[in-house]
Amino acid sequence: MSKAYLTNLQRYCPTGTAEGEKGIRGEIFVQFPSFVELVVPPAYSPRLLVGQKGCGKSLLVDFSLDVLQAKKIPCIKLRPVDLNIDSIPDNASIAQAHREAYGVLVRACAAALGTELTGLLNESENKLRDEAIAQGNVKPDVVSQLANWLPKVAKELTDVDISSLLPMQPSATVKELSQSLSESLSHNGKALRSLYIFIDDTDQVASPDKPTHLNRIWGLLLACRDLAQISDEIRCVVTLRQEVWVRITSDRAGNRDQTDHFKTLVRMLDPTVDELKDIIRRRLKMALKAAKAPEFLDGYVGLFENHRPLMPGGEAPTSWEDMIVTRSRGRPRDSIQLLNILATQALDEGSEKITERHVTEIIAGFSESRVDFLCQENEGECKNLKSVFKAFAPRTIYDEGSFKLSSGSALKTCAAIPSSFSLTLFGHAHRPGNIADAYALWSFLFRIGFLNARVARPGGRYLHIPPVRNPGLVSETNQNQLQSITWEVHPAFRDYLISEQSTVTYVRR
């Protein structure tokens, strides 16, 4: 029966992507107390959801769309592929990017609301309906079809074009559509029509390696704010990758003065350890439920062998839950993909449960895939990032324990890396031994999550410093503060670095 448990674990831990989980979204979504605040922005303002890739931004958006559509509330999801802003030049100013993006968003909103309009419409509603027809969201009504068809027939039969006798229907301007949206959503005695606009993967409208492209993102964010100010019934929710947000709010080319406009509107999608555990437990529970397991059976007991396993390279037993969480980079997608790989490995070997041996067999490859994903996410910033990571394989650089190093060792390592290969970061060629370049690389590794920063606390405890809270932590001006910080390679990448070391010996103690 346990094999059925593993088969259903594969089903409830498929790809970890919003698209791959469409069929099970309602079952596996964990609704935390902050859900309503995240998807219901304040009146006349957008909500900006910032998080790492794989943290659940798209799943949150898609689940919200499911809820709104079930309640028949007009809503639309826009991605960069849906936003035709190719006319914005690479060197566009924020004002130009703002203007172009606003026009695109207004037309998308008009079409979304116009799709919901039927029956006898007033002038403002007709403009929205016409925009929906122009964008192909709905079919023209009989009158509109006759207006296009009759002139052609008449011309064929009488050789007279009578289209000039029919009223012209020119495309509405952005200003007219904005006014129509405002009037259609206004408090005019009718039932109010709330309109939800979700803009996902916003960072993909720009190339991070081009500083001038950051203006595109700012232009889109400012356009979203203007869109929300048309009516308090327009709810605009925007998602943005954390690394991009850190850069546009800290880089000089990123127009940091714009940050104050959005600081109070930002919500970080950064699952806590407990929240990540809840997400994993929901998947395990649904897998056992689908396999008709006894209700009292715990997910970890039903699917894993040995309550306190010893992980590869580990010196003390841990728990399955802690192993999955530490290898996930704090991203639900990683934990889901790891569970899928472990279930597949166990089934391929004919096992009824996931064992320590299965972890040993797949963990190095899984860790390398996390390295590759991180390289892909930051390819625009640094094309040979994997070579940078390999420089952290030698045990000799760690002076504060396994995969832990002092600030002095971190700086020394980053300064030496460009001597091994050509390194370019954000279009700037790094020079061996150059302190400014070393700090820039060190800061980058901290910001993308390869290196974690922690400060010791009384009682043997420590406090992690998230990069999004202090993106400018690593700098020459902060040398005194840096001396009290220990740096560690994130556990998700350690198994890959172990495999890169000249000798790998796993000793069970």
VEXFIGU-133533 format. One line per field, with one value per residue (C-alpha): y, z, x; residue number from 1. Coordinates in nm, 3 decimals, decimal comma. Example, Ala and Ser with C-alpha at 12.3 -4.5 7.8 and 13.67 -1.06 7.14 Angstrom:
VEXFIGU-133533
yy = (-0,450  -0,106)
zz = (0,780  0,714)
xx = (1,230  1,367)
nr = (1  2)
***
This chain:
VEXFIGU-133533
yy = (0,000  0,235  0,238  0,395  0,656  0,738  0,746  1,001  1,196  1,238  1,357  1,619  1,725  1,753  2,042  2,309  2,558  2,728  2,595  2,235  2,241  2,383  2,070  2,044  2,414  2,422  2,121  2,213  2,591  2,687  3,005  3,189  3,471  3,736  3,615  3,878  4,166  4,043  4,032  4,326  4,640  4,971  5,198  5,391  5,208  4,889  4,606  4,500  4,138  4,081  3,738  3,498  3,286  2,975  3,131  3,096  3,433  3,287  3,024  3,299  3,496  3,195  3,085  3,441  3,435  3,107  3,262  3,581  3,398  3,171  3,486  3,626  3,928  4,065  3,991  3,960  3,827  4,001  3,883  4,057  3,857  4,016  4,369  4,514  4,765  4,689  5,048  5,162  5,216  5,076  5,421  5,546  5,777  5,681  5,934  5,778  5,423  5,536  5,687  5,385  5,133  5,326  5,317  4,941  4,880  5,102  4,921  4,583  4,692  4,837  4,512  4,304  4,505  4,537  4,158  4,158  4,416  4,308  4,452  4,820  5,016  5,384  5,572  5,496  5,128  5,112  5,233  4,953  4,701  4,822  4,784  4,427  4,356  4,524  4,304  3,991  3,926  3,906  3,874  4,178  4,191  4,174  4,552  4,578  4,289  4,444  4,778  4,605  4,365  4,576  4,835  4,561  4,390  4,717  4,802  4,468  4,501  4,867  4,971  5,234  5,235  5,332  5,291  5,669  5,690  5,481  5,637  5,603  5,417  5,535  5,363  5,535  5,716  5,619  5,930  5,837  5,479  5,603  5,821  5,534  5,307  5,572  5,628  5,259  5,178  5,486  5,492  5,566  5,371  5,051  4,744  4,822  4,633  4,564  4,492  4,298  4,329  4,092  4,163  3,866  3,830  4,207  4,192  4,015  4,341  4,439  4,297  4,324  4,358  4,684  4,962  5,174  4,891  4,945  5,248  5,006  4,845  5,179  5,299  4,994  5,031  5,399  5,312  5,057  5,326  5,562  5,280  5,216  5,587  5,579  5,421  5,266  4,963  4,884  4,646  4,613  4,346  4,328  4,057  4,120  3,903  3,991  4,028  4,277  4,478  4,488  4,611  4,882  5,018  5,016  5,068  5,427  5,359  5,237  5,582  5,508  5,823  5,633  5,379  5,597  5,585  5,211  5,132  5,107  4,908  4,629  4,293  4,036  3,680  3,510  3,196  3,134  2,793  2,709  2,820  2,614  2,313  2,368  2,378  2,049  1,882  1,976  1,795  1,485  1,484  1,510  1,229  0,993  1,097  1,024  0,680  0,616  0,585  0,575  0,926  0,897  0,823  1,105  1,200  1,154  0,820  0,691  0,801  0,796  0,529  0,602  0,900  1,044  0,987  1,080  1,291  1,272  1,449  1,495  1,435  1,401  1,265  1,512  1,492  1,444  1,770  1,967  1,805  1,907  2,260  2,329  2,206  2,421  2,769  2,885  2,829  2,600  2,504  2,352  2,142  2,017  1,920  1,743  1,538  1,441  1,329  1,125  0,956  0,874  0,733  0,512  0,382  0,314  0,093  -0,083  0,064  0,128  0,426  0,695  0,602  0,760  0,572  0,747  1,085  0,990  0,885  1,205  1,487  1,593  1,613  1,798  2,044  2,104  2,170  2,443  2,588  2,580  2,744  3,022  3,072  3,094  3,346  3,569  3,500  3,861  3,983  3,724  3,472  3,248  3,238  2,861  2,904  3,155  2,898  2,634  2,864  2,796  2,419  2,407  2,334  2,559  2,882  2,802  2,932  2,915  2,560  2,351  2,586  2,881  3,164  3,496  3,828  3,843  3,505  3,595  3,913  3,732  3,459  3,708  3,910  3,600  3,462  3,685  3,547  3,203  3,308  3,615  3,753  4,017  4,134  4,377  4,448  4,540  4,332  4,241  4,261  4,018  4,167  4,477  4,545  4,737  4,451  4,197  4,379  4,399  4,023  3,944  4,168  4,002  3,650  3,768  3,928  3,621  3,388  3,186  3,323  3,365  3,621  3,546  3,710  3,513  3,557  3,453  3,089  2,955  3,097  3,317  3,566  3,557  3,886  3,864  4,053  4,220  4,383  4,516  4,494  4,732  4,535  4,427  4,741  4,897  5,152  4,871  4,704  4,727  4,573  4,297  4,177  4,040  3,844  3,482  3,382  3,038  2,875  2,803  2,434  2,386  2,432  2,244  1,897  2,026  2,178  1,852  1,669  1,923  1,860  1,631  1,368  1,301  1,077  1,041  0,914  0,793  0,884)
zz = (0,000  0,065  -0,306  -0,361  -0,105  -0,306  -0,634  -0,490  -0,346  -0,704  -0,798  -0,523  -0,570  -0,951  -1,080  -0,813  -1,080  -1,086  -1,438  -1,345  -1,041  -1,198  -1,136  -0,765  -0,680  -0,460  -0,257  -0,191  -0,142  0,220  0,308  0,574  0,784  0,568  0,248  0,238  0,298  0,018  -0,249  -0,136  -0,178  -0,018  -0,214  -0,502  -0,461  -0,600  -0,387  -0,470  -0,382  -0,375  -0,342  -0,471  -0,774  -0,660  -0,342  -0,461  -0,621  -0,929  -0,726  -0,502  -0,808  -0,976  -0,658  -0,614  -0,973  -0,902  -0,600  -0,784  -1,092  -0,872  -0,729  -1,083  -1,009  -1,321  -1,307  -1,542  -1,520  -1,727  -1,786  -1,982  -2,290  -2,263  -2,231  -2,565  -2,453  -2,721  -2,835  -2,524  -2,634  -2,431  -2,318  -2,237  -1,942  -1,657  -1,784  -2,132  -1,996  -1,756  -2,036  -2,267  -1,991  -1,868  -2,210  -2,235  -1,887  -1,942  -2,263  -2,093  -1,806  -2,045  -2,240  -1,921  -1,788  -2,133  -2,155  -1,861  -2,009  -2,177  -2,252  -2,292  -2,235  -2,189  -2,379  -2,132  -2,118  -2,497  -2,518  -2,285  -2,483  -2,809  -2,661  -2,558  -2,914  -3,062  -2,852  -2,943  -2,591  -2,707  -3,036  -3,180  -3,125  -3,416  -3,468  -3,477  -3,721  -3,952  -3,943  -4,086  -4,319  -4,480  -4,643  -4,818  -4,944  -5,060  -5,249  -5,429  -5,526  -5,613  -5,661  -5,394  -5,067  -4,798  -4,508  -4,499  -4,407  -4,091  -3,772  -3,741  -3,440  -3,399  -3,142  -2,806  -2,674  -2,349  -2,185  -2,299  -2,178  -1,841  -1,809  -1,915  -1,653  -1,386  -1,479  -1,516  -1,175  -0,998  -0,730  -0,958  -0,798  -0,984  -0,834  -0,815  -1,045  -0,874  -1,119  -1,020  -1,224  -1,145  -1,315  -1,273  -1,343  -1,381  -1,383  -1,721  -1,898  -1,858  -1,890  -1,552  -1,715  -1,879  -1,616  -1,843  -1,857  -1,489  -1,604  -1,773  -1,439  -1,266  -1,552  -1,520  -1,141  -1,171  -1,438  -1,200  -0,935  -1,180  -1,288  -0,929  -0,886  -1,160  -0,916  -0,571  -0,737  -0,936  -0,737  -0,881  -0,753  -0,893  -0,838  -0,868  -0,814  -0,493  -0,650  -0,903  -0,631  -0,426  -0,727  -0,842  -0,489  -0,419  -0,753  -0,848  -1,197  -1,047  -0,955  -0,583  -0,523  -0,660  -0,377  -0,129  -0,353  -0,295  0,038  0,231  -0,050  -0,058  0,105  0,113  0,015  0,226  0,389  0,743  0,837  1,004  0,699  0,471  0,696  0,674  0,293  0,287  0,538  0,331  0,030  0,235  0,388  0,051  -0,090  0,191  0,171  -0,204  -0,134  0,126  0,409  0,770  0,888  1,193  0,981  0,982  0,641  0,739  0,909  0,611  0,344  0,506  0,680  1,011  1,212  1,271  0,956  0,903  0,595  0,360  0,521  0,843  1,186  1,379  1,302  1,186  1,085  0,735  0,771  0,860  0,575  0,318  0,457  0,471  0,113  -0,023  -0,003  0,168  -0,156  -0,163  -0,523  -0,424  -0,145  -0,378  -0,647  -0,391  -0,268  -0,626  -0,698  -0,377  -0,446  -0,802  -0,683  -0,424  -0,673  -0,936  -0,684  -0,576  -0,225  -0,024  0,159  0,106  0,283  0,365  0,070  -0,173  -0,040  -0,081  -0,440  -0,554  -0,325  -0,514  -0,842  -0,675  -0,519  -0,856  -1,013  -0,749  -0,847  -1,213  -1,140  -0,945  -1,236  -1,480  -1,261  -1,259  -1,605  -1,707  -1,414  -1,429  -1,712  -1,548  -1,202  -1,168  -1,182  -0,898  -0,690  -0,758  -0,602  -0,268  -0,285  -0,118  0,254  0,324  0,282  0,571  0,894  1,119  1,064  0,789  0,504  0,744  0,700  0,856  0,678  0,626  0,454  0,245  0,120  0,048  -0,149  -0,357  -0,431  -0,559  -0,782  -1,090  -1,103  -1,198  -1,485  -1,654  -1,436  -1,542  -1,305  -1,420  -1,729  -1,524  -1,565  -1,224  -1,151  -0,923  -0,583  -0,639  -0,308  -0,459  -0,701  -0,419  -0,212  -0,516  -0,576  -0,207  -0,188  -0,497  -0,353  -0,036  -0,223  -0,439  -0,138  -0,202  0,114  0,431  0,697  1,063  1,395  1,713  2,003  2,370  2,445  2,127  1,907  1,602  1,401  1,020  0,830  0,518  0,218  0,143  0,487  0,445  0,079  0,133  0,423  0,236  0,165  0,257  0,474  0,692  0,779  1,156  1,141  0,907  1,159  1,386  1,106  1,009  0,648  0,545  0,214  0,200  0,282  -0,055  -0,237  -0,004  -0,148  -0,489  -0,345  -0,164  -0,497  -0,641  -0,376  -0,470  -0,210  -0,083  0,219  0,399  0,750  0,972  1,333)
xx = (0,000  0,295  0,376  0,035  0,136  0,449  0,257  0,017  0,308  0,429  0,081  0,067  0,430  0,454  0,663  0,627  0,515  0,176  0,108  0,188  -0,040  -0,353  -0,559  -0,476  -0,450  -0,758  -0,642  -0,281  -0,302  -0,232  -0,418  -0,220  -0,377  -0,208  -0,376  -0,652  -0,413  -0,188  -0,456  -0,673  -0,462  -0,558  -0,792  -0,632  -0,299  -0,146  -0,010  0,345  0,430  0,805  0,962  1,224  1,157  0,972  0,833  0,472  0,393  0,224  0,037  -0,100  -0,213  -0,375  -0,554  -0,687  -0,815  -0,996  -1,169  -1,267  -1,394  -1,605  -1,764  -1,806  -1,587  -1,413  -1,041  -0,749  -0,394  -0,129  0,226  0,501  0,402  0,054  0,191  0,289  0,550  0,806  0,774  0,962  1,324  1,614  1,720  1,370  1,324  1,095  0,839  0,833  0,815  0,542  0,333  0,361  0,290  -0,012  -0,174  -0,125  -0,269  -0,572  -0,662  -0,620  -0,849  -1,107  -1,114  -1,142  -1,436  -1,593  -1,607  -1,851  -2,088  -2,412  -2,753  -2,834  -2,512  -2,443  -2,174  -1,894  -1,981  -1,996  -1,637  -1,529  -1,730  -1,575  -1,226  -1,306  -1,420  -1,112  -0,884  -1,076  -1,207  -1,569  -1,754  -1,932  -2,307  -2,553  -2,565  -2,185  -2,164  -2,427  -2,244  -1,937  -2,121  -2,396  -2,167  -1,971  -2,287  -2,434  -2,120  -2,124  -2,491  -2,520  -2,161  -2,221  -2,027  -2,279  -2,034  -1,998  -2,367  -2,313  -2,180  -1,802  -1,663  -1,304  -1,085  -1,113  -0,807  -0,635  -0,783  -1,135  -1,095  -0,967  -1,276  -1,501  -1,345  -1,395  -1,760  -1,841  -1,695  -1,831  -2,097  -2,390  -2,667  -2,584  -2,423  -2,052  -1,820  -1,489  -1,210  -0,899  -0,580  -0,293  0,040  0,273  0,648  0,682  1,062  1,057  0,973  1,338  1,689  1,868  2,210  2,100  2,076  1,856  1,603  1,528  1,328  1,087  1,008  0,967  0,749  0,526  0,499  0,407  0,151  -0,004  -0,032  -0,206  -0,435  -0,542  -0,618  -0,883  -1,130  -1,133  -1,295  -0,979  -0,761  -0,413  -0,171  0,183  0,448  0,820  1,127  1,311  1,656  1,521  1,347  1,668  1,859  1,620  1,597  1,970  2,144  2,221  2,093  1,769  1,629  1,610  1,405  1,104  1,125  0,938  0,631  0,598  0,766  0,439  0,273  0,533  0,468  0,746  0,653  0,916  0,772  0,889  1,025  0,693  0,494  0,716  0,661  0,284  0,305  0,497  0,267  -0,040  0,108  0,191  -0,154  -0,329  -0,110  -0,209  -0,572  -0,582  -0,432  -0,704  -0,452  -0,578  -0,663  -0,438  -0,128  0,127  0,265  0,629  0,564  0,368  0,615  0,960  1,166  1,338  1,217  1,569  1,777  2,140  2,189  2,492  2,786  2,592  2,743  2,417  2,071  1,810  1,444  1,303  1,118  1,432  1,625  1,362  1,333  1,707  1,758  1,475  1,637  1,319  1,129  0,823  0,900  1,234  1,083  0,809  1,058  1,278  0,982  0,896  1,253  1,272  0,937  1,045  1,378  1,207  0,949  1,216  1,398  1,079  1,085  0,773  0,922  1,183  1,509  1,845  1,996  1,763  1,873  2,240  2,177  2,004  2,114  2,430  2,239  1,952  2,196  2,363  2,023  1,966  2,303  2,204  1,868  2,038  2,279  1,986  1,805  2,113  2,252  2,204  2,412  2,692  2,729  2,991  2,837  2,880  3,257  3,225  3,038  3,305  3,563  3,392  3,454  3,802  3,776  4,073  3,877  3,643  3,793  3,485  3,361  3,209  3,107  3,136  3,383  3,467  3,426  3,800  3,803  3,497  3,666  3,992  3,812  3,612  3,927  4,109  3,831  3,899  4,257  4,122  3,897  3,750  3,470  3,219  2,945  2,675  2,885  3,193  3,512  3,656  4,028  4,217  4,292  4,080  3,904  3,610  3,545  3,574  3,312  3,082  3,105  3,065  2,757  2,611  2,656  2,482  2,194  2,118  2,123  2,440  2,602  2,399  2,487  2,435  2,523  2,587  2,346  2,372  2,303  2,461  2,186  2,226  2,025  2,011  2,025  1,803  1,946  1,614  1,622  1,975  2,082  2,373  2,521  2,836  3,040  3,370  3,190  3,048  3,378  3,325  2,979  3,098  3,359  3,085  2,915  2,973  2,911  2,792  2,717  2,344  2,278  2,104  2,435  2,670  2,607  2,714  3,032  3,108  3,085  3,329  3,588  3,877  3,787  3,436  3,395  3,064  3,131  2,851  2,920)
nr = (1  2  3  4  5  6  7  8  9  10  11  12  13  14  15  16  17  18  19  20  21  22  23  24  25  26  27  28  29  30  31  32  33  34  35  36  37  38  39  40  41  42  43  44  45  46  47  48  49  50  51  52  53  54  55  56  57  58  59  60  61  62  63  64  65  66  67  68  69  70  71  72  73  74  75  76  77  78  79  80  81  82  83  84  85  86  87  88  89  90  91  92  93  94  95  96  97  98  99  100  101  102  103  104  105  106  107  108  109  110  111  112  113  114  115  116  117  118  119  120  121  122  123  124  125  126  127  128  129  130  131  132  133  134  135  136  137  138  139  140  141  142  143  144  145  146  147  148  149  150  151  152  153  154  155  156  157  158  159  160  161  162  163  164  165  166  167  168  169  170  171  172  173  174  175  176  177  178  179  180  181  182  183  184  185  186  187  188  189  190  191  192  193  194  195  196  197  198  199  200  201  202  203  204  205  206  207  208  209  210  211  212  213  214  215  216  217  218  219  220  221  222  223  224  225  226  227  228  229  230  231  232  233  234  235  236  237  238  239  240  241  242  243  244  245  246  247  248  249  250  251  252  253  254  255  256  257  258  259  260  261  262  263  264  265  266  267  268  269  270  271  272  273  274  275  276  277  278  279  280  281  282  283  284  285  286  287  288  289  290  291  292  293  294  295  296  297  298  299  300  301  302  303  304  305  306  307  308  309  310  311  312  313  314  315  316  317  318  319  320  321  322  323  324  325  326  327  328  329  330  331  332  333  334  335  336  337  338  339  340  341  342  343  344  345  346  347  348  349  350  351  352  353  354  355  356  357  358  359  360  361  362  363  364  365  366  367  368  369  370  371  372  373  374  375  376  377  378  379  380  381  382  383  384  385  386  387  388  389  390  391  392  393  394  395  396  397  398  399  400  401  402  403  404  405  406  407  408  409  410  411  412  413  414  415  416  417  418  419  420  421  422  423  424  425  426  427  428  429  430  431  432  433  434  435  436  437  438  439  440  441  442  443  444  445  446  447  448  449  450  451  452  453  454  455  456  457  458  459  460  461  462  463  464  465  466  467  468  469  470  471  472  473  474  475  476  477  478  479  480  481  482  483  484  485  486  487  488  489  490  491  492  493  494  495  496  497  498  499  500  501  502  503  504  505  506  507  508  509)
***
